[in-house]
């Protein structure tokens, strides 16, 4: 199945510094395109459109950026900066790639299915220890995510190691430890809390009948 094309419109930008605040108030986001064989280029894009593209592409899917009337540039969204108070977009970095050269990207992991030990038996809780993995491939082969099937986790300490993950054709995993655990079922700690409370109550009750010592 062909990959859906993700496009983003942009305009050349000459404004910088404090004058950018006015543009942001009008719903525009300043950015820069840099990378393979090109000089950095300052651009402007719509905040609303950029939010939609980020939701589709994240940092691991190719985006075709059209600057004015020029030919679209294949990029990866590398860094989105937000206002810490209002969460508005304030800047975006876009890394231009050569579609014929491999790139290295951190791809997020996506848990698929339900772990019976958690959802049915309720004997454990799911603990995800790795949220993304670094891969190498051609830009157009980049997966949006790497699925992690957790439907086989039926007991406490059941886990999925890196070596169990299936990658699309043309994608190479750059990971030094194939046996590192991505997700596992950890034992619930509710029982320990329930036993500690009665023990504490019994200890308190045992001291109530003791006579108070008279200070010398």
Protein Blocks (a to p, Z undefined) as FASTA:
>chain_A
ZZddddddddddfbgcjllmmmmmnopacdddedehiacddddddfklmmmmmmmnmmmb
ccdddehjbccdddddfbdcddfklopafbdcdddddfkbccddddddddehjdfklmmn
opaccddfbfbdcddddfklpcfbdcddfklmmbghiacdfklpccdehiacddfblkbc
fbdcdddfklmmmmmmmmmmmmmmmmmmpccdddZZ
